[in-house]
Amino acid sequence: MGLTINHEKYLSIDHRDLGQIYHTIGALYWCCGFYGDAMKYYQLSLDNKYRYLSPEHLHIGMTLENIGLIHENQNSFQEALQ
């Protein structure tokens, strides 16, 4: 199952709103049990958010929490701590 997004049509490749969009896509994949795809989009979300937000920002914390919860669901506790 894949999702193709042509965001360049509407937003630039580094648009600040893409961080939250990627987070939401990651959450959808996570809810469907596609953990690898969820992690990919959460990482894209973090890359974008770190560009525009302070490291202590709530939105960065929410994405990091979801990444940790995916690791927990997969019993990958060492990865969750990194």
C-alpha positions in Angstrom: 0.0 0.0 0.0 1.5 3.3 -0.9 0.5 6.9 -0.9 1.7 9.3 -3.5 1.7 13.0 -2.7 2.5 15.7 -5.2 3.0 18.5 -2.7 5.3 20.4 -5.1 2.1 21.5 -6.9 0.9 23.4 -3.8 3.9 23.8 -1.5 7.6 24.2 -1.9 9.8 21.2 -1.0 10.9 22.9 2.2 7.6 24.6 3.2 7.2 24.9 6.9 3.7 23.3 6.9 5.1 20.0 5.5 6.3 19.1 9.0 2.8 18.7 10.3 1.5 17.2 7.1 4.2 14.5 7.2 3.4 13.9 10.9 -0.3 13.4 10.1 0.6 10.9 7.2 2.8 9.1 9.6 0.0 8.8 12.2 -2.3 7.4 9.5 0.2 4.8 8.5 0.8 3.9 12.2 -2.9 3.4 12.8 -3.0 1.1 9.9 -0.1 -0.9 11.2 2.4 0.1 8.5 5.2 1.0 11.0 7.9 1.3 8.4 6.0 3.8 6.4 5.0 5.7 9.6 8.6 5.9 10.6 9.6 7.3 7.2 7.0 10.1 7.4 7.8 10.9 11.1 11.4 11.3 10.1 10.5 13.6 7.2 8.4 15.5 9.7 11.3 15.8 12.2 13.7 17.0 9.4 11.3 19.7 8.5 10.3 20.7 12.0 14.0 21.0 13.2 14.5 23.4 10.3 11.8 25.8 11.5 11.2 25.1 15.2 13.2 25.1 18.4 14.3 21.7 19.6 12.0 22.1 22.6 8.9 22.8 20.6 5.8 20.8 21.4 5.3 19.6 17.8 8.8 18.1 17.8 8.1 16.4 21.1 4.9 14.9 19.7 6.6 13.4 16.7 9.4 12.0 18.9 6.8 10.5 21.2 5.1 8.7 18.3 8.4 7.4 17.1 9.1 6.0 20.6 5.6 4.4 20.7 6.2 2.7 17.4 9.4 1.2 18.8 7.6 0.2 21.9 4.9 -1.6 19.9 7.6 -3.5 18.1 9.5 -4.3 21.3 12.5 -2.3 20.0 13.2 -0.7 23.3 16.9 0.2 22.6 15.9 2.1 19.5 13.2 3.9 21.5 15.8 5.2 23.9 17.9 6.7 21.1 
